[in-house]
Amino acid sequence: METRGEKYIRSLIAQGEHQQLDFKFEITDARKIARTLSAFSNTSGGRLLIGVKDNGRIRGVRSDEEYYMVESAATLYCKPELSFDSRIHQVEGKNILEIYIPPSEHKPVYARDENMRWMAYIRVADESMLADIVQLRIWTGEGEKEGDDTGDLLLKFTRKEQILLSTLEGAPGASLSRLKEDTGFRRKELVDLMTKLVRFDVVEMVVIDGANGFKLRERPGED
């Protein structure tokens, strides 16, 4: 008869990998796992099941090494350092390590890559992706002016914002590179404009075919 812990793990495995769940056969590189930790913490949190293959087959962990790899990733290769919860579950006589990473209250959380650069990631479906520069600016508040509000900024819309909105209307999901090509705006100017439009819910960030993009935000009641 299955224990409560076994039923719990099997119910997670049955979900398959998704935005808040990732399977790891084993952990051999703390830097790589730091990307997943960054992505979970920058999005809506998530769980790692270590000792489970991508296809859901249970392999088990062999030692405490995987736990210490996660600990190293969270403390040495993430900035700011991350805290996490861990539990060991025994299924089919094998140990499965469950790691829970809550969403961070201090976004962005960066992970250090092989070139010693600090990069921020987000979780999209079952993948960890680099965060867009506009998303980074939203998190850090860069470009935000004290005292601004949505109404004031909408009143200050210029022809450039209107050009961007028209471009997105004809090309929903367009990337920054596509928008730069279509509008002719300088990249820094474009990033400033898109940050403003996203911050005040005129435009939303989306991921299409594994690439970051933007589209007009749908408003309730609008045709």
Buried (B, 14 or more C-beta within 10 A) or exposed (E): EEEEBBEBBBEBBEEEBEBBBBBBBBBEEBBBBBBBBBBBBBBEBBBBBBBBBEEBEBBBBEEEEBBEBBBBBBBEBBBEEBEBEBEBBEBEEBBBBBBBBBBBEEBBBBBBBEEEEBBBBBBBEBBBBBBBBBBBBBBEEEBEEEEEEEEEBEEEBEEBBEBBBEBBEEBEBBBBEBBBEBBEBEEEEBBBBBBBBBBBEBBEBBBEEEBBBBBBBEEEEEE
